Amino acid sequence: MSRSLDPASDTARRGLAAGPWRRRARAAYRLGHALWRKVYRRPQRLKGTDYHRRWKMSLRDWLAYHQAQIVFDQSTWMGVPMLKNPLDSWIYQEILYAVQPEVLVEIGSHSGGSTLFFAQLMDLIGVGQVISLDIDRSRYRVSHPRIVELTGDCSAPEIVGKVAALCQGRRTLVIHDGDHRREAVLRDLELYAPLVSPGSYLIVEDGILDLFPPSDAFGWLVEGPLPATEDFLARHPEFEVDASRERYLMTYNPRGFLRRLPDAPSEATADASPSAAGHADRLEPS
């Protein structure tokens, strides 16, 4: 299209271009650009820093980082090594408060950090005893009035018998953090599951081992807790996976929070008094 030769028409066009709507559009553009710089470019201020590298981690990267660099050397409770994922520890306090077990059986205590953690949570709740089972006490270094220590192979009949006697008629919760080989985990679950009270939990730790290849921080050359848990669930419909306990995603215990159905009788509560049985009925979440 040819350009107009009429000077008056060119002046009008220029006047229209400089009108109020054009100024408003330019102001809106400048405001939008300024907001974009604040909202979307802010993380760039940390580019190249240590935090920026951590901020870009995937869930898988974080788990491997925690396992390789944190859990064995920098994770403690009250100064005692506690080999736990901190988000799992938060879930444990929720479970202990909801269930209020009279006995918590911990299979595998290592240095005792988690044992002390459970005992001190029970101090706050006002009820409970921790039975610590471990075959080796050379690294164990805690003491607390609520802790009972049994040393030996957790699958040995005399150990199983002592634990069963301590749990008899009492609300019981079991956490397995012992030998992580598939066959050993399944054996222990079969031995200790009967002690778990209706509405309480059998928690299988470290199934995360089975989700990583052997070359990574977690990976094993043998099958571990996760397939053992699936084997156990296939045989025991009285237990269900409580997926709500994995809601923070970064858990070491995938499909490992096993809740006993409220109407499933257990060995530990079989001879309980009517009042104890009534309390067990109240363990079902509202």
URMOCOR-V430451 format. One record per backbone hydrogen bond with DSSP energy under -0.5 kcal/mol. NH is the residue of the N-H (numbers start at 1). CO is the residue of the C=O. E is the energy in kcal/mol with one decimal. If there is no record, write none. Layout:
BEGIN
NH;CO;E + NH;CO;E
END
This chain:
BEGIN
7;5;-0.8 + 10;6;-1.8 + 11;7;-2.0 + 12;8;-1.9 + 13;9;-2.1 + 14;10;-2.1 + 15;11;-2.2 + 16;12;-2.4 + 17;13;-2.2 + 18;14;-1.4 + 19;16;-1.7 + 22;19;-0.6 + 23;19;-1.4 + 24;20;-2.5 + 25;21;-2.0 + 26;22;-2.1 + 27;23;-2.3 + 28;24;-2.5 + 29;25;-2.2 + 30;26;-2.4 + 31;27;-2.3 + 32;28;-2.6 + 33;29;-2.6 + 34;30;-2.1 + 35;31;-2.4 + 36;32;-2.4 + 37;33;-2.1 + 38;34;-1.8 + 39;35;-3.0 + 40;36;-2.4 + 41;36;-0.8 + 41;37;-0.7 + 44;41;-1.1 + 45;42;-2.2 + 46;43;-1.9 + 47;44;-1.3 + 49;46;-2.5 + 52;46;-0.5 + 53;49;-1.5 + 54;50;-1.8 + 55;51;-2.9 + 56;52;-1.2 + 57;54;-1.8 + 62;58;-2.5 + 63;59;-2.1 + 64;60;-2.2 + 65;61;-2.6 + 66;62;-2.8 + 67;63;-2.2 + 68;64;-2.5 + 69;65;-2.7 + 70;65;-0.6 + 70;66;-1.5 + 71;66;-2.9 + 73;70;-0.7 + 74;70;-3.5 + 75;70;-0.7 + 76;74;-0.6 + 77;80;-2.9 + 80;77;-1.9 + 82;75;-2.4 + 84;82;-2.2 + 88;85;-0.6 + 89;85;-2.0 + 90;86;-1.6 + 91;87;-1.7 + 92;88;-2.2 + 93;89;-1.8 + 94;90;-1.5 + 95;91;-2.4 + 96;92;-3.0 + 97;93;-2.0 + 98;94;-2.2 + 99;95;-3.0 + 100;96;-2.4 + 102;171;-1.4 + 103;171;-2.2 + 104;129;-2.8 + 105;103;-0.5 + 105;173;-3.0 + 106;104;-0.7 + 106;131;-2.8 + 107;105;-0.7 + 107;175;-2.9 + 108;106;-1.0 + 108;133;-2.9 + 112;109;-2.5 + 113;81;-1.2 + 116;112;-2.6 + 117;113;-2.2 + 118;114;-2.5 + 119;115;-2.1 + 120;116;-2.7 + 121;117;-1.9 + 122;118;-2.1 + 123;119;-1.5 + 124;120;-1.6 + 125;121;-2.3 + 126;122;-3.2 + 127;122;-0.9 + 129;102;-0.6 + 130;146;-2.7 + 131;104;-2.9 + 131;129;-0.5 + 132;130;-0.7 + 132;148;-2.9 + 133;106;-2.8 + 133;131;-0.6 + 134;132;-0.5 + 134;150;-1.6 + 141;111;-2.4 + 147;144;-2.0 + 148;130;-3.2 + 150;132;-2.9 + 152;134;-1.9 + 152;150;-0.5 + 156;153;-1.9 + 159;156;-0.6 + 160;156;-2.5 + 161;157;-2.5 + 162;158;-1.9 + 163;159;-2.5 + 164;160;-2.6 + 165;161;-2.1 + 166;162;-1.9 + 167;163;-1.7 + 168;164;-1.2 + 169;268;-4.3 + 170;167;-2.5 + 173;103;-2.2 + 174;201;-2.2 + 175;105;-3.0 + 176;203;-3.4 + 177;107;-2.8 + 177;175;-0.7 + 182;223;-2.2 + 185;181;-2.9 + 186;182;-2.5 + 187;183;-2.0 + 188;184;-2.3 + 189;185;-2.6 + 190;186;-2.2 + 191;187;-1.7 + 192;188;-2.5 + 193;189;-2.4 + 195;192;-1.5 + 196;193;-1.6 + 197;172;-1.8 + 199;260;-2.2 + 200;197;-2.2 + 202;258;-3.0 + 203;174;-2.9 + 204;202;-0.5 + 204;256;-2.7 + 205;176;-2.3 + 205;203;-0.7 + 207;252;-0.5 + 208;252;-1.9 + 209;206;-1.5 + 210;207;-1.7 + 211;208;-1.8 + 212;209;-0.7 + 216;213;-2.2 + 219;213;-0.8 + 220;209;-0.6 + 220;212;-0.5 + 228;224;-1.2 + 229;225;-2.5 + 230;226;-2.0 + 231;227;-2.4 + 232;228;-2.4 + 233;229;-2.7 + 234;230;-1.9 + 235;231;-0.9 + 235;232;-0.9 + 236;232;-1.3 + 239;236;-1.8 + 240;259;-2.2 + 242;257;-3.1 + 243;241;-1.2 + 245;242;-1.6 + 246;243;-2.0 + 247;244;-1.2 + 249;246;-2.1 + 250;248;-2.7 + 251;249;-2.2 + 256;253;-2.3 + 258;202;-1.8 + 258;256;-1.2 + 259;240;-3.0 + 259;257;-0.6 + 260;200;-2.8 + 261;238;-3.0 + 264;261;-2.1 + 265;263;-0.7 + 267;194;-2.4 + 268;194;-1.2 + 270;266;-0.6 + 270;267;-0.6 + 272;269;-1.5 + 277;273;-2.4 + 278;274;-2.1 + 279;275;-1.7 + 280;276;-2.1 + 281;277;-1.7 + 282;278;-0.8 + 282;279;-0.9 + 283;280;-1.6 + 284;281;-1.0
END
